[in-house]
Amino acid sequence: MINTSSKEHLMLRIRLSFLLLFWALTGCSIPYQTPEAVQQIERDLHLVHGSVQAMTRTNWCYLPYGSGSGGDGQCHAVQGLGVLSGDGLILSTYSGGIYERFMTLKASDVQCIKVFRDRDAPASFFVFTREVATQIIPLTANGQFDTSAKIRFLDYLAGKSQVSRINSDRDYVRENGKTNSLVTHIPGTKILVISSVIATEVFNPCTEK
């Protein structure tokens, strides 16, 4: 057995866990482009007819704050639809032919937003409310990044304070003072490598108002 301890290894693993989500789970087929699908989405999500402003396939991570709430900084991706309507940005799952609300993000609940690269770049973004951080990745029907939907979602969530509430430099993951053990094999051998990994948690980086 080999024992290692590396903060750099930890930070690389954290970055990769979020980067992999960008293009993860692209094989999911969710109907939303036909008039019949739109009508069912309106019925299942209890939306006013004609109130959908933008809609696209969307993957997201739901990240509670603090390790005590399960917010270990690890992304557990959910597949579904992002539906922008008069109710807000609805993140909806699809199972057994039924659309269901997973959560609804309202502009009034958003404290700040973290973008990667530019506002119109093909990259995900984070939305921070008082309760939770949510990473959002809009995708087209064929699994490419949907930049136009991202801009529509961002413009709604940022509201009238877009410039002050969007920031590309926010840090949202920190060490929580604990360590975890990670056991792996050296490829092609029976040798175990035990790494002492610094535990992390997601926190709210927004400035209180």
N, C-alpha and C positions, 0 to 999 in steps of 0.2 A: 504494500500500500504506500501511496505517496500523499503527503499532506501539503496543501498549498493554501496561501491566503493572498488574495489580490483584489484591491479596490478597483483597479482598472478593468479586471475581468467582470466585476459586478456592473460597472457603468456601461460597458460594452453590451452586456446581456440585456440591460434595461433598454438601451437604445434600439437593439435589434428586436426586442419584443414588440415595440411600438411600430418600427419600420415594417415588420413583416405583416402587420395588420393592413397596411395600405393596399396590398394586392391580395390579401388572403380571402378565402371563401368566395371566389369569383364564380364558382360553378352553380350557385343557387339560382333556380328559376322561379321568379315571382311575377305573376301576371299583373300588369298595371297600365299597359299602353292602349288597350282596347276600350271602347265606350262601355262595354259590359263590365269590364274590370273596374273602371272608374265608378260606375254606379254601385257596384258591390262594396267598394272601399268606402264610399260615402255612407252606405247603410251600416256596414259593420263598425265603422268608427264614429257613427252618429254625427255626421257632418251635414251642414246645410248644403243642399244641392247647388253645385256651381261655385262653392267656396274654396275649392282647391286651387292654389296659386302656383305651386310647383310640386313636382313629385319625381322621385327617382329611386332606384335601388340604393340602399345605404347600409354600410356596416358601421357598428359602433361598439365602443367599450364603455361600460358603466363602472366608474371607479369611486367608491366611497372614500371619504377622508379618514385617515388614521388607521393604524393596524388593528385597533380594537373593534373597528367596524368592518373588517375584512379588506381594508384598503391597503393591500401589500404592494401596490404598484404594478401588479401583473394584469395584463390585458386578457380578458375572457370575451372574445368577440361574439357579437350577436349579428345575425343577418336579418335584413328586413327591408322596409321602405322608409324613406324620409318624405313626409307629407306636410307641406307648408300650406296652412289654411288660416281661416279667421281665428281658430282655436290656438294657434301657435305652430311650432315645428313638432309634429307628431312622429315619433319613432315607433313604427308598427311592425310586428312580427306577422308571419303568414304560416299557418299550419292547418292541415286537414281542410283546406279550402276556405279558411276563415282568417280575416285580418283582425288583429287585436292590438290595442295600444300597449306598448311597453312603457313609454313615458312621454310626457309632453313638455317641451321646453318653451317657456314664454319669455318674451323680451324683458318683461318687467322683473323676472326672477334672475336674469343674467347679471353677474357682478363684473366679470371681465372675460376676455376671450384670448386664447393664444393661437396665433397662426404660425405656420412653418413657411419660410420664404415669404413671398408676396401674397397679397389678398387674392389675386387672380392666378396664382400658381397651382399646378396640379398636386396639391399636398393637403393632408388632413388638417383639422383644427380641433382645439379643445375649448369647451364651454364650461365655465365655472359658476355654479350657483352656491348658495349657502350650504347645501346639503351634499353635493356630489360634483365630481368632474366627469365630463363625457367627451370622449374622442369620437369625432364624426368623419366618416369617409364616404362621400357620395360617389356612386358608380353608375355608368351607363348600362343599358340592357346587355351589352356584350362584355361588360367587366372592365371597361376603361374608366379612368377618373373623369367624373362629370364636373368640370370646372364651372360651367354656367349655373348648375344647381348649387354648387358651393357658394358662389357669389350671392345668389338669391337667399340662401339660408343665412349667410353672414350678415347681409344687409338688414334682414329682419331681426336677428338676434342682437345685433349691436344697437339697434334702434337709432335714436337721434344723437347718441354720444359715440358714434363709431370710432372717431379718431382716438379718443381718450380711453376707450374700452378694449381696443385691439392692440396687442403687444406681442412682438415676436421673441422677446427676451425673458419671458416669465419662466421661472423654475417652479416645478410642481411636484417633484419627487425628492425626498430627503431620507437620510439614514435615521433609523428609530432607536439606535443604541443597542440593538440585538444582532445576533449572527445566526445564520442557518448553515447546515451542512449539506453540501451537494456531492453526491457520489456518482462518478462516471468511470467507464472503462477506457483504457488506452487502446485504440483501434488495433485489431490483430493480435491482442494479447489478453491474458486473464488478469492483468494488473489493474487494481482499483485505484482511482485517484479521488481523494477526499479533499474537497475545497471548502474552506471556511468563508462563506459568503456573507457580506454585510447586508442585513435586512433593511428594507426600505418601506416607506409609506407615502401615499399621495396626500398632499395638503393643499389648502386653499391659498393661492398666492395673491389674491385680490386685495386692494387697499379698501379698508372699511370706509363707508361714507356716513 
